[in-house]
Structures are given as C-alpha cells and as structure tokens.
Amino acid sequence: MNGHVLVLNQDYRALTVCSVQRAAVLVILQKAELVEAMPERYLRSPGFRLPWPSIVRLKAYVSVPYKRILLTRKNILRRDHFRCQYCGSRERLTIDHILPRSRGGPDTWENLVAACVPCNNRKGNRTPEEAGMSLRRRPFRPSHVMFIRDYVGTVDEAWKPYLFLK
C-alpha cells in the first residue's frame, strides 16, 4: 500500500499528506470521506472493496493554528531547491545573509539564501549589489503547501486545485 494521500480539512484546505493505509482507516471509521480516488485501483478484503484514495476530507473541522515553517538551515536549502542562489551550483552549500549580520542583517526568510562556499566567500561582508552579484530569485517565506508539494515529489493532477497549483 505504497502511496500518498492528501488530507483536507472540512473546509477543503490542505492539512497534510498521509499514507494510503491511514487514509483508508479514516474512511472506514467514517472520520473522513473520499474526495478523489485512483481510477481502476481498489483496496480489497474478502468482504470489502474500497476505492484507492488519492484525496480525503475530514468530516469534522480541525482547528489548526497558522502553520509557520520553522526557519532552519535545512528549510532554507529546501526552499532554494538545494542550489546556490548566485551561481546555481549544488556543491558545498552554506547559508548567506543578503544584508550581512555585521550591518544589522536579521535572521529572516527574506534575508537568508543558499549559497555555495566560493560565492559566499566572494560576496564576503558586502551586499550582493556591492559585490557585483545578483540573486537568481528573491527570497521569500514559504507556505506549508509548498512543503507538502516538495515532500511528495510529483503531485497528482487531482491535488493541484487543492494546493492552488493550477
């Protein structure tokens, strides 16, 4: 029973991703309803047949505080797709402050980017403009939906409207 199932809250907002087995248990216990199923695939037992879940929706609303993604080195690298934001390299990555800490640069999503060691050393204690370097992409605070998408890898076409990816 390999696979991932998108779990929606009662209001159809994406909550998380779970295993097919966990989703089947939620449906059987009537804690969730099947929204989308994989065509031509079923979970079977001698007296029971359930469509293979792709998306389930919880029947009771789960109050979830705003899901903030923690500011960690790993999450910054994940947001930047494990690429240097100056040259695009995937080798020897570090974290770089756009506005250096010595000049009051904060530890925020908008001021931190992934950088390879050579680019980080070349930039030094300067801003990218002063060093004559440009960012490939402006840094931003990611949403939990982005991390759901990246966790699963390839997103099922049926999931895209619920993750706002169309």
C-alpha positions as CSV (number, residue, x, y, z in Angstrom):
1,M,0.0,0.0,0.0
2,N,2.6,2.5,-1.1
3,G,1.5,6.0,-1.9
4,H,0.5,9.3,-0.5
5,V,-3.0,10.7,0.1
6,L,-3.7,14.4,0.5
7,V,-5.8,15.1,3.7
8,L,-8.1,18.1,3.5
9,N,-9.8,19.8,6.4
10,Q,-13.6,20.1,6.4
11,D,-13.3,23.4,4.6
12,Y,-11.2,21.8,1.8
13,R,-7.9,23.4,2.9
14,A,-4.9,21.1,2.6
15,L,-3.8,19.9,6.0
16,T,-1.2,17.2,5.4
17,V,-0.2,14.1,3.5
18,C,-0.7,10.6,4.9
19,S,-0.2,7.0,3.8
20,V,-2.9,5.1,1.9
21,Q,-3.3,2.8,4.9
22,R,-4.0,5.7,7.3
23,A,-6.5,7.3,4.8
24,A,-8.3,4.0,4.4
25,V,-8.7,3.7,8.2
26,L,-10.1,7.3,8.4
27,V,-12.6,6.5,5.7
28,I,-13.6,3.1,7.2
29,L,-14.1,4.7,10.6
30,Q,-16.2,7.4,8.9
31,K,-13.9,10.2,10.2
32,A,-13.2,11.2,6.6
33,E,-14.9,11.0,3.2
34,L,-13.3,10.1,-0.1
35,V,-13.0,13.1,-2.4
36,E,-10.8,11.6,-5.2
37,A,-9.8,8.0,-5.8
38,M,-7.3,6.5,-8.2
39,P,-9.1,5.1,-11.2
40,E,-9.2,1.3,-11.6
41,R,-7.4,0.7,-8.2
42,Y,-9.0,-0.7,-5.1
43,L,-8.2,-1.9,-1.6
44,R,-9.7,-5.3,-1.1
45,S,-10.6,-7.8,1.6
46,P,-12.7,-10.9,1.3
47,G,-15.9,-8.9,2.1
48,F,-15.0,-5.4,1.3
49,R,-13.8,-3.2,-1.6
50,L,-12.7,0.4,-1.2
51,P,-11.5,2.7,-4.0
52,W,-7.8,3.6,-3.7
53,P,-7.8,7.0,-2.0
54,S,-6.0,10.0,-3.5
55,I,-7.7,12.8,-1.6
56,V,-9.8,12.5,1.6
57,R,-11.7,15.2,3.5
58,L,-12.1,15.2,7.3
59,K,-15.8,15.2,8.4
60,A,-15.0,17.3,11.5
61,Y,-13.2,20.6,11.3
62,V,-9.7,20.5,12.9
63,S,-8.6,23.9,14.2
64,V,-5.0,24.3,13.2
65,P,-3.1,27.4,14.2
66,Y,-1.4,29.1,11.3
67,K,1.3,26.7,10.1
68,R,4.5,28.5,10.1
69,I,7.5,26.9,8.6
70,L,10.5,26.9,11.0
71,L,13.4,29.0,9.9
72,T,16.1,26.3,9.8
73,R,19.2,25.7,7.6
74,K,17.5,22.6,6.1
75,N,14.3,24.5,5.3
76,I,16.2,27.4,3.6
77,L,18.1,24.9,1.4
78,R,14.8,23.1,0.7
79,R,13.1,26.4,-0.3
80,D,16.0,27.2,-2.6
81,H,15.9,23.7,-4.1
82,F,19.4,22.9,-2.8
83,R,21.0,25.4,-5.3
84,C,23.3,28.4,-4.8
85,Q,21.2,31.5,-5.4
86,Y,24.1,33.3,-7.0
87,C,25.5,30.7,-9.5
88,G,23.1,27.7,-9.4
89,S,25.7,25.2,-8.1
90,R,24.7,22.3,-5.9
91,E,28.2,21.8,-4.3
92,R,29.3,22.8,-0.8
93,L,26.2,24.8,0.2
94,T,26.1,27.2,3.1
95,I,23.6,29.9,4.2
96,D,24.3,33.5,3.3
97,H,22.9,36.7,4.7
98,I,21.9,39.1,1.9
99,L,22.4,42.1,4.3
100,P,25.4,40.9,6.4
101,R,24.8,40.3,10.1
102,S,27.6,42.8,10.9
103,R,25.5,45.5,9.3
104,G,22.4,44.5,11.2
105,G,21.0,41.9,8.8
106,P,18.4,39.9,10.5
107,D,17.9,36.1,10.5
108,T,14.7,36.1,8.5
109,W,13.4,34.2,5.5
110,E,13.7,37.3,3.3
111,N,17.4,37.9,4.3
112,L,18.8,34.3,4.1
113,V,19.6,32.3,0.9
114,A,21.5,29.2,0.0
115,A,25.0,29.9,-1.4
116,C,28.0,27.8,-2.3
117,V,31.2,28.4,-0.4
118,P,33.0,30.1,-3.3
119,C,30.1,32.6,-3.9
120,N,29.7,33.2,-0.2
121,N,33.5,34.0,0.1
122,R,33.4,36.2,-3.0
123,K,30.5,38.2,-1.6
124,G,32.1,38.4,1.8
125,N,30.9,41.2,4.1
126,R,29.1,43.1,1.3
127,T,25.6,43.2,-0.1
128,P,25.1,41.4,-3.5
129,E,25.0,44.8,-5.3
130,E,28.3,45.9,-3.7
131,A,29.9,42.6,-4.7
132,G,28.5,42.8,-8.3
133,M,26.4,39.6,-7.8
134,S,22.8,39.1,-8.5
135,L,20.3,36.7,-6.9
136,R,18.6,34.2,-9.1
137,R,15.4,34.5,-7.2
138,R,14.3,36.9,-4.4
139,P,14.0,35.0,-1.1
140,F,10.5,34.6,0.4
141,R,8.7,33.0,3.4
142,P,7.4,29.6,2.1
143,S,4.0,28.2,2.9
144,H,3.2,24.8,4.2
145,V,1.6,23.9,0.9
146,M,4.9,24.4,-0.8
147,F,6.5,21.9,1.6
148,I,3.6,19.4,1.1
149,R,4.4,19.6,-2.6
150,D,8.1,19.2,-2.1
151,Y,7.7,16.3,0.4
152,V,5.6,14.2,-2.0
153,G,7.7,15.0,-5.1
154,T,5.5,14.7,-8.1
155,V,2.0,16.0,-7.3
156,D,-1.0,14.1,-8.6
157,E,-3.1,16.1,-11.1
158,A,-6.1,15.8,-8.8
159,W,-4.3,17.5,-6.0
160,K,-3.4,20.7,-7.9
161,P,-6.7,22.6,-7.3
162,Y,-6.5,21.9,-3.6
163,L,-2.9,23.1,-3.4
164,F,-3.5,26.1,-5.6
165,L,-1.0,24.9,-8.2
166,K,-3.1,25.2,-11.4
